[in-house]
Structure formats: C-alpha cells, structure tokens
Amino acid sequence: MENKNKLLKIISITVIITSITTFVATSSFFTFVLKAQSTTSLPGSEKIFEAIRILDEKYYMDIDKNQVVENAVNAIVNSLGDPYTTYMNKDEWEEFNTFIKGTYSGVGLTVSGDKSDNKIIVISPFEGSPSDKAGIKAGDKITKVNGEEVFADDLDGATAKMKGEKGTNVTLTVLKKDAKEAIDILITRDEIHLQSVRSEMKGDIGYIRISIFDEDTGNAFAEHLGKMRDNGAKSLIIDVRNNGGGVVGAVVQVAESLLKQDSMIFYTQDKKGNRDDFVSKGSGVDLPMVLLINEGSASASEILAGALRDNKKATLVGNKSFGKGLVQQPAMLKDGSVIKVTIEKYFTPSGEDINKQGIKPDVEVNLVTEKDEQLQKAIEILSK
C-alpha cells in the first residue's frame, strides 16, 4: 500500500461533530438500488432488495424512499457491532473533515460505544471545551440528551443530538464513573478552536502537551520541540492524557521527531494477513523522556506510547490507556456520503495487540489532588 494512502487512514475515536441528518439520495438512486440485485454477488442481498420492493409496492401509505435507503445503509453498518465503523451523510462527512482541520462547533467531547451495555462512553473532553468546564470526565457515560435516551448502537444519532449552534443549551444525562445514579448536566454549546500542541519550560525540562492529532499537529509539534531545545531543555515530558486520537499521518510525524531513522513506529495487519510497517524516516532526539498517559489516551496516543516504550525512548507515567487498536478508512459513496470502515488492527513494534487492553504505564500514578501527581512524578523521574 502506498504511503500516501497509509497516512490518510483515520484512527480517531468518534467525535461529536455531526449535524442534523439529511440524506441526499434521489428517487433515481432508489431505483438503482432495486435493480442492483442483478449485479451484486453478496449472499442474501436479494432479500434486502425484495423487502424494499415489497414495501414500495404494497405498503398502504406512500413511503419516503430516500429515508428507507438511509435507514437500510445505517442498519447494515450497525449490524457489524463495531462502534468505529459508521455511516456519515455528505454533511456529516464535511463536518468531520472540518473537525480534523482543528475547528468545529459543539460541546467538545470524544466518545465511543460500550458494547457491554450499549451505552455511550466518554473517552475525553477537549481542554477548555464546554464539556470540560461542565466537569465531564473520561469514563462517564451519557444516557440521555435533552431527556431522550441515547444508545451506542446509534452513536451518530446521539452525537447529532448533542451538536448545535453556538450559544444554545443542551442537557446531558450523565452516569459518572463509579456512580449509581445519573445526573443532568446543562451545557452551553460553543465554537471549538483546537490548539493541538502547546509547550512550556519547567526548569530545564521541556513540557509539550498534545491534545489531539489533527492535520497540523506534526508540524506544530516539531516547532514546539525545536523551541524547547533552543531554550536549553535537557529532557522532555510529552503529555497525551485525554487525547482521544486523530489521523495516522500526524502521529507518524510526531514519532519521527522523536525516534531515529528506521525505528519501528507500529504496524498494521488486515484480515488477509497483509502487513504494513510504519518506520521512522526522521532523525529523532537524544533526550530523556517521560510520556504521560491515562484512560482517556486512545488510538493515535496509544500508537505513540507503544512506539516510545518499545523503542526504549520514554518512561510511561500515569494510568492504563483506553485500548483502541483499530484503524478506519473512509469509503466514499457516489452521493458524497461515506462509510468509515475499520480495515485493520494495529500493533506496537513488539507485536502487542492493545485493542480493548490498553497500554499499562511503567509507573502508575493516580490523581488524588489538584497538584497533578502524574506530572510531578514525571518531573521527579527526569530530575534524578
């Protein structure tokens, strides 16, 4: 597979960016679907087309053919039981791309589906976002939006309900982690401007925070890393706590800034056993490092954690990461809608499959007070 195609793969957790569902299929498209049974070889597909034809011909009222097709596509995708394989209409896909570019309007949450109870689970709130200010944390579960129950098997529908114009309110019913009863939290939606990388010196230690891996993250990280080195940094702390993921290209660029040429970053494998290796083409750095992770560190953050750990470049400090080791790739339909499909699993350089397992830190530290004990431990390790 070409490197260009590799770097376009999406590894982000589902994000609250969707808008009101509007399907743009036309009646001619509906007719095409009915005729498609003569060309498809998918077992059982004739049953689907026959059901649509019967409803169109015999149902006692006129049916919304476009909506029938919309619901059928959603049902097919949802039948896989994979919260990361999702259908997006054209508008939703455009907004997803807007998010990847670093700006969107909403409540500022990264969420996923919990298959064990069909609940929507919070991976992480974005720093400074409305949900962050409202006190929503990683591990919380969202059970209702404006009093209406929401479930993981309709993740896109749930996120659409949470989205809205800047300045409007939404009430989320949230089951806090380890709590027995859910509470209502009123959130005022806002425009989210994501600054994916920020940095500061902490004595002679360079601290770099990565909040998301978007299209600008790789270049931004290189700039901040250069600034830290120019300021005399003797070691580095890289913080990917509550970073729910992003795109492959961004995390590869970050890893190449830290790992020497030919160092393995990670590899992927599909259902046929085809393997793609991602190897550093950068020069790396020769500085002691600590990487901060927690239960909100997912996907791309876990790729970075695995790469730095397995190449013995950093000590991992914090809590066990989320555990998403799957890669998605968008498949464009003719009307501009998209099916985001899980196509591969990824593995750390040592061959570890972290999906549903997460990555354990070398030094586990729980947050007890507002003093950020995890950051303090990182400083302590690097100051020895």
GUMI-44937 format. One record per residue (C-alpha): residue number from 1; residue in three letters; x, y, z. Coordinates in pm, whole numbers, plus 50000, padded with zeros to 5 digits. Example, Ala and Ser with C-alpha at 12.3 -4.5 7.8 and 13.67 -1.06 7.14 Angstrom:
2
+-----+------+-------+-------+-------+
! seq ! type !    c1 !    c2 !    c3 !
+-----+------+-------+-------+-------+
!   1 !  ALA ! 51230 ! 49550 ! 50780 !
!   2 !  SER ! 51367 ! 49894 ! 50714 !
+-----+------+-------+-------+-------+
***
This chain:
384
+-----+------+-------+-------+-------+
! seq ! type !    c1 !    c2 !    c3 !
+-----+------+-------+-------+-------+
!   1 !  MET ! 50000 ! 50000 ! 50000 !
!   2 !  GLU ! 50133 ! 50344 ! 49911 !
!   3 !  ASN ! 50249 ! 50566 ! 50198 !
!   4 !  LYS ! 50012 ! 50841 ! 50090 !
!   5 !  ASN ! 49714 ! 50612 ! 50135 !
!   6 !  LYS ! 49851 ! 50490 ! 50467 !
!   7 !  LEU ! 49866 ! 50838 ! 50610 !
!   8 !  LEU ! 49506 ! 50913 ! 50514 !
!   9 !  LYS ! 49375 ! 50642 ! 50743 !
!  10 !  ILE ! 49160 ! 50766 ! 51028 !
!  11 !  ILE ! 49228 ! 50634 ! 51377 !
!  12 !  SER ! 49024 ! 50882 ! 51576 !
!  13 !  ILE ! 48751 ! 50793 ! 51818 !
!  14 !  THR ! 48401 ! 50906 ! 51708 !
!  15 !  VAL ! 48366 ! 51277 ! 51786 !
!  16 !  ILE ! 48064 ! 51496 ! 51848 !
!  17 !  ILE ! 48065 ! 51689 ! 51523 !
!  18 !  THR ! 47761 ! 51562 ! 51340 !
!  19 !  SER ! 47473 ! 51775 ! 51225 !
!  20 !  ILE ! 47102 ! 51710 ! 51161 !
!  21 !  THR ! 47068 ! 51401 ! 50942 !
!  22 !  THR ! 46984 ! 51484 ! 50582 !
!  23 !  PHE ! 47015 ! 51210 ! 50323 !
!  24 !  VAL ! 47062 ! 51321 ! 49967 !
!  25 !  ALA ! 46971 ! 51005 ! 49781 !
!  26 !  THR ! 46732 ! 51065 ! 49490 !
!  27 !  SER ! 46449 ! 50856 ! 49357 !
!  28 !  SER ! 46672 ! 50754 ! 49069 !
!  29 !  PHE ! 46922 ! 50624 ! 49321 !
!  30 !  PHE ! 46642 ! 50429 ! 49489 !
!  31 !  THR ! 46555 ! 50275 ! 49154 !
!  32 !  PHE ! 46922 ! 50188 ! 49106 !
!  33 !  VAL ! 46921 ! 50007 ! 49441 !
!  34 !  LEU ! 46621 ! 49799 ! 49337 !
!  35 !  LYS ! 46793 ! 49698 ! 49014 !
!  36 !  ALA ! 47126 ! 49627 ! 49183 !
!  37 !  GLN ! 47021 ! 49276 ! 49278 !
!  38 !  SER ! 47107 ! 49164 ! 48926 !
!  39 !  THR ! 47470 ! 49272 ! 48962 !
!  40 !  THR ! 47559 ! 49204 ! 49324 !
!  41 !  SER ! 47705 ! 48874 ! 49444 !
!  42 !  LEU ! 47664 ! 48937 ! 49817 !
!  43 !  PRO ! 47486 ! 48635 ! 49971 !
!  44 !  GLY ! 47133 ! 48723 ! 50079 !
!  45 !  SER ! 47135 ! 49064 ! 49907 !
!  46 !  GLU ! 46829 ! 48971 ! 49703 !
!  47 !  LYS ! 46633 ! 48955 ! 50029 !
!  48 !  ILE ! 46716 ! 49318 ! 50106 !
!  49 !  PHE ! 46609 ! 49441 ! 49764 !
!  50 !  GLU ! 46297 ! 49226 ! 49768 !
!  51 !  ALA ! 46193 ! 49371 ! 50104 !
!  52 !  ILE ! 46236 ! 49727 ! 49975 !
!  53 !  ARG ! 46037 ! 49646 ! 49659 !
!  54 !  ILE ! 45750 ! 49490 ! 49857 !
!  55 !  LEU ! 45727 ! 49791 ! 50089 !
!  56 !  ASP ! 45734 ! 50030 ! 49795 !
!  57 !  GLU ! 45458 ! 49841 ! 49613 !
!  58 !  LYS ! 45230 ! 49722 ! 49891 !
!  59 !  TYR ! 45259 ! 49949 ! 50196 !
!  60 !  TYR ! 44923 ! 50123 ! 50248 !
!  61 !  MET ! 45082 ! 50471 ! 50251 !
!  62 !  ASP ! 45347 ! 50633 ! 50040 !
!  63 !  ILE ! 45689 ! 50576 ! 50186 !
!  64 !  ASP ! 45988 ! 50808 ! 50197 !
!  65 !  LYS ! 46212 ! 50610 ! 49966 !
!  66 !  ASN ! 46518 ! 50816 ! 50045 !
!  67 !  GLN ! 46473 ! 50754 ! 50417 !
!  68 !  VAL ! 46423 ! 50381 ! 50357 !
!  69 !  VAL ! 46759 ! 50365 ! 50181 !
!  70 !  GLU ! 46920 ! 50580 ! 50452 !
!  71 !  ASN ! 46792 ! 50351 ! 50725 !
!  72 !  ALA ! 46894 ! 50041 ! 50533 !
!  73 !  VAL ! 47253 ! 50161 ! 50496 !
!  74 !  ASN ! 47267 ! 50252 ! 50865 !
!  75 !  ALA ! 47125 ! 49914 ! 50964 !
!  76 !  ILE ! 47379 ! 49727 ! 50751 !
!  77 !  VAL ! 47668 ! 49923 ! 50902 !
!  78 !  ASN ! 47537 ! 49893 ! 51258 !
!  79 !  SER ! 47484 ! 49517 ! 51220 !
!  80 !  LEU ! 47862 ! 49471 ! 51245 !
!  81 !  GLY ! 47850 ! 49574 ! 51611 !
!  82 !  ASP ! 48163 ! 49787 ! 51563 !
!  83 !  PRO ! 48128 ! 50136 ! 51715 !
!  84 !  TYR ! 48408 ! 50265 ! 51492 !
!  85 !  THR ! 48256 ! 50154 ! 51160 !
!  86 !  THR ! 48000 ! 50424 ! 51092 !
!  87 !  TYR ! 47794 ! 50580 ! 50814 !
!  88 !  MET ! 47804 ! 50956 ! 50754 !
!  89 !  ASN ! 47591 ! 51151 ! 50512 !
!  90 !  LYS ! 47757 ! 51419 ! 50299 !
!  91 !  ASP ! 47704 ! 51700 ! 50552 !
!  92 !  GLU ! 47834 ! 51490 ! 50841 !
!  93 !  TRP ! 48143 ! 51394 ! 50645 !
!  94 !  GLU ! 48218 ! 51757 ! 50562 !
!  95 !  GLU ! 48187 ! 51847 ! 50929 !
!  96 !  PHE ! 48412 ! 51556 ! 51026 !
!  97 !  ASN ! 48679 ! 51696 ! 50794 !
!  98 !  THR ! 48629 ! 52040 ! 50947 !
!  99 !  PHE ! 48696 ! 51886 ! 51288 !
! 100 !  ILE ! 49014 ! 51714 ! 51166 !
! 101 !  LYS ! 49133 ! 52055 ! 51047 !
! 102 !  GLY ! 49102 ! 52177 ! 51406 !
! 103 !  THR ! 48782 ! 52384 ! 51429 !
! 104 !  TYR ! 48415 ! 52298 ! 51482 !
! 105 !  SER ! 48111 ! 52395 ! 51687 !
! 106 !  GLY ! 47973 ! 52174 ! 51963 !
! 107 !  VAL ! 48026 ! 52058 ! 52320 !
! 108 !  GLY ! 48381 ! 51929 ! 52278 !
! 109 !  LEU ! 48374 ! 51557 ! 52359 !
! 110 !  THR ! 48540 ! 51243 ! 52229 !
! 111 !  VAL ! 48304 ! 50947 ! 52270 !
! 112 !  SER ! 48270 ! 50582 ! 52181 !
! 113 !  GLY ! 48023 ! 50297 ! 52227 !
! 114 !  ASP ! 48042 ! 50048 ! 52513 !
! 115 !  LYS ! 47923 ! 49715 ! 52369 !
! 116 !  SER ! 47882 ! 49563 ! 52716 !
! 117 !  ASP ! 47579 ! 49780 ! 52799 !
! 118 !  ASN ! 47509 ! 49970 ! 52473 !
! 119 !  LYS ! 47590 ! 50299 ! 52649 !
! 120 !  ILE ! 47785 ! 50593 ! 52511 !
! 121 !  ILE ! 48113 ! 50632 ! 52698 !
! 122 !  VAL ! 48324 ! 50947 ! 52720 !
! 123 !  ILE ! 48682 ! 50898 ! 52607 !
! 124 !  SER ! 48786 ! 51252 ! 52688 !
! 125 !  PRO ! 48664 ! 51613 ! 52686 !
! 126 !  PHE ! 48871 ! 51866 ! 52494 !
! 127 !  GLU ! 49067 ! 52101 ! 52712 !
! 128 !  GLY ! 48874 ! 52420 ! 52787 !
! 129 !  SER ! 48565 ! 52300 ! 52598 !
! 130 !  PRO ! 48208 ! 52338 ! 52734 !
! 131 !  SER ! 48203 ! 51973 ! 52840 !
! 132 !  ASP ! 48538 ! 52009 ! 53015 !
! 133 !  LYS ! 48417 ! 52315 ! 53204 !
! 134 !  ALA ! 48098 ! 52129 ! 53297 !
! 135 !  GLY ! 48302 ! 51861 ! 53472 !
! 136 !  ILE ! 48252 ! 51569 ! 53232 !
! 137 !  LYS ! 48537 ! 51320 ! 53266 !
! 138 !  ALA ! 48679 ! 51018 ! 53083 !
! 139 !  GLY ! 48478 ! 50709 ! 53172 !
! 140 !  ASP ! 48149 ! 50894 ! 53225 !
! 141 !  LYS ! 47853 ! 50753 ! 53032 !
! 142 !  ILE ! 47589 ! 50960 ! 52852 !
! 143 !  THR ! 47242 ! 50805 ! 52881 !
! 144 !  LYS ! 47015 ! 51086 ! 52759 !
! 145 !  VAL ! 47031 ! 51403 ! 52551 !
! 146 !  ASN ! 46764 ! 51660 ! 52635 !
! 147 !  GLY ! 46567 ! 51387 ! 52813 !
! 148 !  GLU ! 46575 ! 51144 ! 52520 !
! 149 !  GLU ! 46756 ! 50814 ! 52568 !
! 150 !  VAL ! 47061 ! 50754 ! 52350 !
! 151 !  PHE ! 47246 ! 50432 ! 52283 !
! 152 !  ALA ! 47579 ! 50318 ! 52145 !
! 153 !  ASP ! 47425 ! 50136 ! 51850 !
! 154 !  ASP ! 47314 ! 50475 ! 51716 !
! 155 !  LEU ! 47626 ! 50671 ! 51802 !
! 156 !  ASP ! 47594 ! 50910 ! 51509 !
! 157 !  GLY ! 47231 ! 50986 ! 51600 !
! 158 !  ALA ! 47331 ! 51056 ! 51959 !
! 159 !  THR ! 47615 ! 51288 ! 51863 !
! 160 !  ALA ! 47385 ! 51471 ! 51621 !
! 161 !  LYS ! 47151 ! 51547 ! 51912 !
! 162 !  MET ! 47439 ! 51689 ! 52116 !
! 163 !  LYS ! 47552 ! 51919 ! 51840 !
! 164 !  GLY ! 47401 ! 52262 ! 51786 !
! 165 !  GLU ! 47462 ! 52629 ! 51727 !
! 166 !  LYS ! 47698 ! 52826 ! 51945 !
! 167 !  GLY ! 47519 ! 52971 ! 52248 !
! 168 !  THR ! 47240 ! 52712 ! 52259 !
! 169 !  ASN ! 47196 ! 52478 ! 52554 !
! 170 !  VAL ! 47186 ! 52101 ! 52573 !
! 171 !  THR ! 47119 ! 51883 ! 52878 !
! 172 !  LEU ! 47321 ! 51565 ! 52901 !
! 173 !  THR ! 47218 ! 51295 ! 53146 !
! 174 !  VAL ! 47548 ! 51154 ! 53267 !
! 175 !  LEU ! 47630 ! 50848 ! 53473 !
! 176 !  LYS ! 47955 ! 50944 ! 53639 !
! 177 !  LYS ! 48223 ! 50680 ! 53663 !
! 178 !  ASP ! 48161 ! 50456 ! 53967 !
! 179 !  ALA ! 47829 ! 50633 ! 54044 !
! 180 !  LYS ! 47496 ! 50451 ! 54080 !
! 181 !  GLU ! 47261 ! 50727 ! 53963 !
! 182 !  ALA ! 47282 ! 50955 ! 53660 !
! 183 !  ILE ! 47272 ! 51335 ! 53687 !
! 184 !  ASP ! 47164 ! 51606 ! 53445 !
! 185 !  ILE ! 47431 ! 51849 ! 53328 !
! 186 !  LEU ! 47337 ! 52165 ! 53138 !
! 187 !  ILE ! 47598 ! 52263 ! 52878 !
! 188 !  THR ! 47609 ! 52571 ! 52658 !
! 189 !  ARG ! 47744 ! 52482 ! 52316 !
! 190 !  ASP ! 48036 ! 52683 ! 52182 !
! 191 !  GLU ! 48274 ! 52703 ! 51890 !
! 192 !  ILE ! 48573 ! 52480 ! 51950 !
! 193 !  HIS ! 48912 ! 52602 ! 51832 !
! 194 !  LEU ! 49158 ! 52322 ! 51883 !
! 195 !  GLN ! 49518 ! 52416 ! 51953 !
! 196 !  SER ! 49659 ! 52068 ! 51929 !
! 197 !  VAL ! 50005 ! 52145 ! 52068 !
! 198 !  ARG ! 50130 ! 52379 ! 52340 !
! 199 !  SER ! 50453 ! 52386 ! 52538 !
! 200 !  GLU ! 50642 ! 52549 ! 52823 !
! 201 !  MET ! 50968 ! 52511 ! 53011 !
! 202 !  LYS ! 50956 ! 52363 ! 53360 !
! 203 !  GLY ! 51303 ! 52443 ! 53481 !
! 204 !  ASP ! 51534 ! 52266 ! 53236 !
! 205 !  ILE ! 51259 ! 52023 ! 53132 !
! 206 !  GLY ! 51062 ! 52085 ! 52815 !
! 207 !  TYR ! 50690 ! 52012 ! 52858 !
! 208 !  ILE ! 50485 ! 51952 ! 52541 !
! 209 !  ARG ! 50109 ! 51890 ! 52555 !
! 210 !  ILE ! 49931 ! 51724 ! 52258 !
! 211 !  SER ! 49552 ! 51744 ! 52292 !
! 212 !  ILE ! 49460 ! 51584 ! 51955 !
! 213 !  PHE ! 49634 ! 51457 ! 51644 !
! 214 !  ASP ! 49494 ! 51674 ! 51365 !
! 215 !  GLU ! 49636 ! 51778 ! 51029 !
! 216 !  ASP ! 49858 ! 52048 ! 51181 !
! 217 !  THR ! 49987 ! 51853 ! 51480 !
! 218 !  GLY ! 50301 ! 51708 ! 51322 !
! 219 !  ASN ! 50440 ! 52043 ! 51209 !
! 220 !  ALA ! 50329 ! 52217 ! 51527 !
! 221 !  PHE ! 50498 ! 51954 ! 51743 !
! 222 !  ALA ! 50826 ! 51990 ! 51551 !
! 223 !  GLU ! 50814 ! 52367 ! 51605 !
! 224 !  HIS ! 50749 ! 52335 ! 51979 !
! 225 !  LEU ! 51019 ! 52068 ! 52013 !
! 226 !  GLY ! 51266 ! 52296 ! 51839 !
! 227 !  LYS ! 51172 ! 52581 ! 52072 !
! 228 !  MET ! 51222 ! 52362 ! 52379 !
! 229 !  ARG ! 51568 ! 52258 ! 52260 !
! 230 !  ASP ! 51659 ! 52619 ! 52179 !
! 231 !  ASN ! 51559 ! 52708 ! 52535 !
! 232 !  GLY ! 51805 ! 52454 ! 52671 !
! 233 !  ALA ! 51576 ! 52162 ! 52753 !
! 234 !  LYS ! 51777 ! 51869 ! 52893 !
! 235 !  SER ! 51479 ! 51632 ! 52895 !
! 236 !  LEU ! 51119 ! 51616 ! 52774 !
! 237 !  ILE ! 50772 ! 51548 ! 52912 !
! 238 !  ILE ! 50514 ! 51470 ! 52644 !
! 239 !  ASP ! 50155 ! 51474 ! 52767 !
! 240 !  VAL ! 49886 ! 51284 ! 52573 !
! 241 !  ARG ! 49643 ! 51240 ! 52863 !
! 242 !  ASN ! 49281 ! 51268 ! 52747 !
! 243 !  ASN ! 49396 ! 51273 ! 52385 !
! 244 !  GLY ! 49140 ! 51055 ! 52206 !
! 245 !  GLY ! 49327 ! 51014 ! 51877 !
! 246 !  GLY ! 49339 ! 51166 ! 51532 !
! 247 !  VAL ! 49492 ! 51073 ! 51198 !
! 248 !  VAL ! 49781 ! 50838 ! 51126 !
! 249 !  GLY ! 49989 ! 51098 ! 50946 !
! 250 !  ALA ! 50001 ! 51326 ! 51248 !
! 251 !  VAL ! 50121 ! 51066 ! 51497 !
! 252 !  VAL ! 50377 ! 50934 ! 51247 !
! 253 !  GLN ! 50520 ! 51286 ! 51211 !
! 254 !  VAL ! 50539 ! 51327 ! 51589 !
! 255 !  ALA ! 50708 ! 50989 ! 51628 !
! 256 !  GLU ! 50959 ! 51076 ! 51356 !
! 257 !  SER ! 51056 ! 51387 ! 51553 !
! 258 !  LEU ! 51142 ! 51162 ! 51848 !
! 259 !  LEU ! 51266 ! 50831 ! 51702 !
! 260 !  LYS ! 51577 ! 50779 ! 51496 !
! 261 !  GLN ! 51564 ! 50669 ! 51135 !
! 262 !  ASP ! 51450 ! 50308 ! 51074 !
! 263 !  SER ! 51290 ! 50278 ! 51420 !
! 264 !  MET ! 50960 ! 50089 ! 51403 !
! 265 !  ILE ! 50663 ! 50309 ! 51497 !
! 266 !  PHE ! 50386 ! 50049 ! 51458 !
! 267 !  TYR ! 50247 ! 49807 ! 51203 !
! 268 !  THR ! 49900 ! 49715 ! 51078 !
! 269 !  GLN ! 49751 ! 49386 ! 50965 !
! 270 !  ASP ! 49427 ! 49321 ! 50779 !
! 271 !  LYS ! 49201 ! 49014 ! 50779 !
! 272 !  LYS ! 49402 ! 48857 ! 50496 !
! 273 !  GLY ! 49724 ! 48885 ! 50692 !
! 274 !  ASN ! 49865 ! 49169 ! 50482 !
! 275 !  ARG ! 50105 ! 49375 ! 50692 !
! 276 !  ASP ! 50213 ! 49740 ! 50657 !
! 277 !  ASP ! 50510 ! 49868 ! 50857 !
! 278 !  PHE ! 50539 ! 50230 ! 50964 !
! 279 !  VAL ! 50906 ! 50313 ! 51015 !
! 280 !  SER ! 51061 ! 50643 ! 51119 !
! 281 !  LYS ! 51229 ! 50848 ! 50848 !
! 282 !  GLY ! 51324 ! 51121 ! 51094 !
! 283 !  SER ! 51639 ! 51195 ! 51293 !
! 284 !  GLY ! 51487 ! 51172 ! 51643 !
! 285 !  VAL ! 51623 ! 51328 ! 51962 !
! 286 !  ASP ! 51866 ! 51206 ! 52226 !
! 287 !  LEU ! 51692 ! 51341 ! 52533 !
! 288 !  PRO ! 51548 ! 51153 ! 52834 !
! 289 !  MET ! 51167 ! 51145 ! 52804 !
! 290 !  VAL ! 50853 ! 51075 ! 53001 !
! 291 !  LEU ! 50517 ! 51022 ! 52827 !
! 292 !  LEU ! 50206 ! 51093 ! 53035 !
! 293 !  ILE ! 49903 ! 50872 ! 52959 !
! 294 !  ASN ! 49567 ! 50793 ! 53119 !
! 295 !  GLU ! 49237 ! 50620 ! 53047 !
! 296 !  GLY ! 49149 ! 50900 ! 52801 !
! 297 !  SER ! 49460 ! 50835 ! 52589 !
! 298 !  ALA ! 49336 ! 50641 ! 52288 !
! 299 !  SER ! 49422 ! 50532 ! 51938 !
! 300 !  ALA ! 49694 ! 50764 ! 51799 !
! 301 !  SER ! 49805 ! 50843 ! 52156 !
! 302 !  GLU ! 49849 ! 50471 ! 52216 !
! 303 !  ILE ! 50048 ! 50435 ! 51894 !
! 304 !  LEU ! 50290 ! 50698 ! 52025 !
! 305 !  ALA ! 50302 ! 50535 ! 52368 !
! 306 !  GLY ! 50376 ! 50192 ! 52223 !
! 307 !  ALA ! 50642 ! 50328 ! 51989 !
! 308 !  LEU ! 50829 ! 50520 ! 52258 !
! 309 !  ARG ! 50804 ! 50234 ! 52508 !
! 310 !  ASP ! 50909 ! 49954 ! 52274 !
! 311 !  ASN ! 51200 ! 50160 ! 52137 !
! 312 !  LYS ! 51305 ! 50233 ! 52497 !
! 313 !  LYS ! 51284 ! 50606 ! 52436 !
! 314 !  ALA ! 51046 ! 50708 ! 52717 !
! 315 !  THR ! 50913 ! 50609 ! 53057 !
! 316 !  LEU ! 50532 ! 50590 ! 53061 !
! 317 !  VAL ! 50370 ! 50751 ! 53364 !
! 318 !  GLY ! 50002 ! 50773 ! 53463 !
! 319 !  ASN ! 49715 ! 50526 ! 53420 !
! 320 !  LYS ! 49639 ! 50249 ! 53170 !
! 321 !  SER ! 49528 ! 50384 ! 52832 !
! 322 !  PHE ! 49188 ! 50331 ! 52669 !
! 323 !  GLY ! 49262 ! 50039 ! 52437 !
! 324 !  LYS ! 49171 ! 50116 ! 52075 !
! 325 !  GLY ! 49391 ! 49927 ! 51832 !
! 326 !  LEU ! 49179 ! 49957 ! 51518 !
! 327 !  VAL ! 49229 ! 50161 ! 51201 !
! 328 !  GLN ! 48948 ! 50317 ! 50998 !
! 329 !  GLN ! 48946 ! 50433 ! 50637 !
! 330 !  PRO ! 48671 ! 50635 ! 50465 !
! 331 !  ALA ! 48494 ! 50476 ! 50166 !
! 332 !  MET ! 48318 ! 50741 ! 49957 !
! 333 !  LEU ! 47975 ! 50667 ! 49809 !
! 334 !  LYS ! 47860 ! 50823 ! 49482 !
! 335 !  ASP ! 47635 ! 51082 ! 49652 !
! 336 !  GLY ! 47917 ! 51216 ! 49870 !
! 337 !  SER ! 47824 ! 51019 ! 50181 !
! 338 !  VAL ! 48086 ! 50800 ! 50346 !
! 339 !  ILE ! 48119 ! 50471 ! 50528 !
! 340 !  LYS ! 48409 ! 50491 ! 50773 !
! 341 !  VAL ! 48525 ! 50129 ! 50782 !
! 342 !  THR ! 48752 ! 49951 ! 51027 !
! 343 !  ILE ! 49001 ! 49790 ! 50790 !
! 344 !  GLU ! 49292 ! 49678 ! 51007 !
! 345 !  LYS ! 49426 ! 49623 ! 51354 !
! 346 !  TYR ! 49747 ! 49793 ! 51458 !
! 347 !  PHE ! 50025 ! 49653 ! 51674 !
! 348 !  THR ! 50306 ! 49810 ! 51872 !
! 349 !  PRO ! 50663 ! 49750 ! 51747 !
! 350 !  SER ! 50696 ! 49450 ! 51982 !
! 351 !  GLY ! 50379 ! 49295 ! 51832 !
! 352 !  GLU ! 50142 ! 49380 ! 52117 !
! 353 !  ASP ! 49772 ! 49396 ! 52033 !
! 354 !  ILE ! 49637 ! 49669 ! 52262 !
! 355 !  ASN ! 49275 ! 49668 ! 52139 !
! 356 !  LYS ! 49040 ! 49650 ! 52439 !
! 357 !  GLN ! 49351 ! 49603 ! 52655 !
! 358 !  GLY ! 49522 ! 49941 ! 52664 !
! 359 !  ILE ! 49883 ! 50013 ! 52749 !
! 360 !  LYS ! 49997 ! 49996 ! 53109 !
! 361 !  PRO ! 50231 ! 50270 ! 53229 !
! 362 !  ASP ! 50576 ! 50186 ! 53358 !
! 363 !  VAL ! 50496 ! 50392 ! 53665 !
! 364 !  GLU ! 50131 ! 50401 ! 53769 !
! 365 !  VAL ! 50025 ! 50721 ! 53943 !
! 366 !  ASN ! 49669 ! 50818 ! 54032 !
! 367 !  LEU ! 49547 ! 51177 ! 54051 !
! 368 !  VAL ! 49441 ! 51244 ! 54408 !
! 369 !  THR ! 49461 ! 51620 ! 54443 !
! 370 !  GLU ! 49476 ! 51919 ! 54210 !
! 371 !  LYS ! 49858 ! 51915 ! 54227 !
! 372 !  ASP ! 49877 ! 51678 ! 53927 !
! 373 !  GLU ! 50073 ! 51396 ! 54086 !
! 374 !  GLN ! 50138 ! 51239 ! 53746 !
! 375 !  LEU ! 50318 ! 51547 ! 53616 !
! 376 !  GLN ! 50507 ! 51579 ! 53944 !
! 377 !  LYS ! 50625 ! 51217 ! 53915 !
! 378 !  ALA ! 50743 ! 51283 ! 53559 !
! 379 !  ILE ! 50946 ! 51584 ! 53680 !
! 380 !  GLU ! 51086 ! 51373 ! 53966 !
! 381 !  ILE ! 51197 ! 51095 ! 53728 !
! 382 !  LEU ! 51371 ! 51336 ! 53493 !
! 383 !  SER ! 51536 ! 51532 ! 53774 !
! 384 !  LYS ! 51729 ! 51232 ! 53907 !
+-----+------+-------+-------+-------+
***
